[in-house]
Every structure is written in structure tokens, then in C-alpha cells.
Amino acid sequence: MRIRLVRIACLFTSIAPVAAAVMGLAPSPALAEEKSSPAQQTEGPGSAVPAEGPKAGAAPPPAGSKVAAPKANVGASKASAKKKAPEVPPLPPSPARVWLIAPSPHGPWTLRIDNEGERPMRIPADVRLLRLEVDTLNKRTKKTVRCAAPAGLKPSGFPERRALLLAPGQSYMEHFDPRLLCFGKDEAALAGGSVVRSWYGWGPPPKWSKKPPAAPFAAESTDHPPAFAPAPGLAAPTVVLSYGLPSKEAAADDPGGTEPASPADETAQPPGDKAAQPQGDKAAQPQGDKAAQPTDNKAAQPSDDKAAQPSADRPAGESAEKRVPSDKDHGAGPRGKPIVDANAPRLELTSEPWSDAASPRSIVVRVSAKNAGRRPMTVAIRSRMLEFHVAGPNGETVCTAAPPTGAIPRDLFKTLKPGASVDVPLLLREICPADTFNREGLYEVTATLHANEPGTELGLDAYTAVVPAKNTTLLRVKSAPEPFYAAAPRAVPTPKPEASQASEHEDHDQ
């Protein structure tokens, strides 16, 4: 009996810790020493934070509930993984430099891209990727004008045909007309004093985006791994446009340029000739010679003594008859100048300042003929009488007018009152040769009217003349069978500042 009681006591002693753990009671000290928590295992022996046990009076959790594991180990593992990952140093920025050279507001300008690094790079050599922001200084119309190539003309992606590899110390240079970008009304912003900021390529990612820049790039490395970071776009230094020289000062700076003399200057005697002629010639002449001269010589002598005397710039043997003014020169006004009737009817031809066409088939130019005189006129104006001079990327072309036919009916002759005008819209593809506008780009078109139908067959006295236009039409073709560039791009050695400054000093000395 006694042995059985001892065995039961030993059994209760071994079961007591397990029952306490199941019921949520405090474990025995021996069990706590044997099975410590993971947080206590990570702590060092000198830790001052004791292990927290269940508070007294706390309700035990239900029997089927799970005890949440501590989160300290997850954060510690992530921190250790970050510390172990090697840090990749960032790539240096692109060594490409863009320059915009604008010597005058109206062009031509120069785009220049330099490779200032030690490794080669790849760039798109295309001026159509250039964007301009022009700040005007006019107080009334002070604004910022943004100029760029239109969607049909600008490449949508990286132009592979214009890909250019620049070695260290090489550059790409291209001359262009700024009106290709600032077209139409935006051309007025290209004036003296305007501030021009330029951007080449594509826009950078927004500031809030954490993604790396994606292709296409305006400059990228040709090495693998890359030697520098790719650049979606490149900013050029700010440029202030000059005002330019007036016409008189520009002519004075030109060594071979001289101003044409006015008609009044042609008839006026040079001051040097007057000074060369002595005023005391009459007094120096002896009086005895006058008495010795017969009276017949006085009658033969012309009344104008100055005309009879030889000038300093004419030979002495020249006869006096050639220096005597003729009867035609005795009219009013300068000698040899015809009389102009300012009230007579006359035509003035103007064309629209610009025209933007999507293709050669849609090129339309509007020409206006106005009676600028003060009397009415009778004239026949037809589209076949217009001639156009086209200057573009393929050179110069003349679209000739048709010769007179003499078969114009009476109802096609119009009477234009003073100030009245006639507008003639034309499709240039129907007048000019087929290959005139086969290339994309900028064209200058100048019109000339050949009013060559006098109307004598109908008993009319119609106005006839050859009237050139007072202005040219700037034409931009966005899409054409031939590309914008005719040849592949090529790299040139980067111009040295010392050489350019030396050439400027030489030109100044000359």
C-alpha cells in the first residue's frame, strides 16, 4: 500500500508542469530554465531587460488559441540582409555638351555637340530634336514662346539613320534656320534682346518618379558596362540674341560695300572741284589782254564762262560742246530722271508670309494683286500668269509662267478701283515640276506676276507689266518622299577656343 502511494505522488509531480502550461498558469522555475524564449536566447548575459512573464490576474487565453510569435527577429534579419548587400556606386553624368551659336536673330544658327569625356558615346545627330524657349522683352507682349518641330517632322523615336558615334575630342556641327522651329507667328519672338533657352533630345523623367531614365537617349555610352549614365536630354547654355547692325553701319564695315549715290549727288559738283578752281582767275588775267581781244571773240565766247573752262577731272582738249547741257536737261528736277506719275494705276503683288503643308500635294500659296494707284485699271489676272522662284534643300527651281495667248474673253478682264485687290490661291504642285518639293524641310517661295494680256483683240487698253512680289513666302513641308537629310552625319574635331580667338584677332587686325 505504501509503495503505491509513492508511485502516485511521483506521477502527479511529473504531470504538474504540463498541466500548468495547458491551463496558462506560471511554469515552474525548472521548466523556465530549461525552455527559455527566443528573445531571451538572443540577449547577452549582461542584458538589463528581464523577461516579462504573464501578469498576475490576467485571464488565461482560450485552449484553442495560438500565441503570436515575436517580430523582433524579422526586423533584425532584414537589417542584416541590407547591410550585407554590396552598394553599387552611381555612374558619372554624361560628358556630352550642347552649344547653340546664334550670331544674329534671323540665322543661320549652329548646333554643336561635343564629347568632352574620355570614352566614346552615341548621339542622335538631328536638329529636329531641338526645343527652344524664347523670352521676349517687349513690355506689351512679354511672354515665353516655345518653339519645336511639329509632330509630322520630328522623329517619334531614336532616328537610327542619324546615329553618330563620337570619339573623345570630336563634335557634331549643323547649321540650320531657326524659323524651322519658330515658324509662323512665333518668328516674331526672334528679335534682338530675346533670351533663348534650348533643350536637345527628350524630356527627363518627372521628379516624383523613382524609375531610372528609359530610352531613347540623347547621349549614351558605347561600353559595356557603361562608362557614364545615359542622358535623355541635354541643356545648352542660355543665349541672348543680338540686335544687329543698322544697314549703314553694316555697309561701312563691309570693305567692298559702298552706298549708292543719290540722283542729287550726281548733278552736284564735287567740293574738291570747286576748291581746285581759283577764285581769283579773273583778277589774275591782265587787263591788256581784254583790250587786245577782238569783239568777235566775245560774241563767240559762250555766256557761261564756268562751262567753257576745263575742270580738273576732264582733259583740256575736250570740246566745250560736250559739256554744254542739252535741251533735255532744261526741265524741272534732276538731270536724266524721268517724270513719274504717282497717280497712275499700278499693281502691287504680295503673298502670305508662311504656309505649313503636311505633304507636297497640299502646298497652297495665296497671292494678292492690289491696285496701288489713284486711278482705276483694266487688267486680266490668271493663275497661269504667276511665276515662282523656289529655294529649298534641293537647290533653286523656277516655276515659269505661261506665255500670252490673246484669247482671254471679255468677262475675265476686271476693272480694279484704287485700293481694290484680287486674291489667287494656287496649288504649287500643279505649277512647279514634280520633284520640286520632294524633300522635307523649309522652302522660300517668291512670286512674280506676268500681266501680259493687253486685250487689243477686244479693243481694250489693259494694264500690262511684270510685277515681282514685295515679300517671300516661308513654306514648311512636314512629310515628303525624300528624308530631311540627304547625307549621313559625320564627326569633326572639336574646335579649340584658342584657334577661334586667334582667328577673331586676325580678322579684327585686317
HUDA-V628857 format. One record per run of one state. SS is the DSSP state (alpha for helix, beta for strand, coil for the rest). FROM is the first residue (numbers start at 1). TO is the last residue. If there is no record, write none. Layout:
((SS:FROM:TO) (SS:FROM:TO))
This chain:
((coil:1:1) (alpha:2:23) (coil:24:28) (alpha:29:34) (coil:35:37) (alpha:38:42) (coil:43:71) (alpha:72:84) (coil:85:95) (beta:96:101) (coil:102:108) (beta:109:115) (coil:116:120) (beta:121:124) (coil:125:126) (alpha:127:129) (beta:130:135) (coil:136:143) (beta:144:147) (coil:148:159) (alpha:160:162) (beta:163:166) (coil:167:169) (beta:170:176) (coil:177:177) (alpha:178:180) (coil:181:183) (alpha:184:189) (coil:190:194) (beta:195:201) (coil:202:218) (beta:219:221) (coil:222:230) (beta:231:231) (coil:232:232) (beta:233:235) (coil:236:238) (beta:239:240) (coil:241:246) (alpha:247:253) (coil:254:262) (alpha:263:267) (coil:268:270) (alpha:271:276) (coil:277:280) (alpha:281:284) (coil:285:286) (alpha:287:292) (coil:293:294) (alpha:295:300) (coil:301:304) (alpha:305:308) (coil:309:319) (alpha:320:323) (coil:324:326) (alpha:327:330) (coil:331:346) (beta:347:351) (coil:352:353) (beta:354:357) (coil:358:359) (alpha:360:362) (coil:363:363) (beta:364:371) (coil:372:376) (beta:377:379) (coil:380:382) (alpha:383:385) (beta:386:392) (coil:393:394) (beta:395:399) (coil:400:409) (alpha:410:412) (coil:413:413) (beta:414:416) (coil:417:420) (beta:421:427) (alpha:428:431) (coil:432:438) (beta:439:439) (coil:440:440) (beta:441:451) (coil:452:455) (alpha:456:458) (coil:459:464) (beta:465:469) (coil:470:472) (beta:473:477) (coil:478:481) (beta:482:482) (coil:483:491) (beta:492:493) (coil:494:496) (alpha:497:509) (coil:510:510))
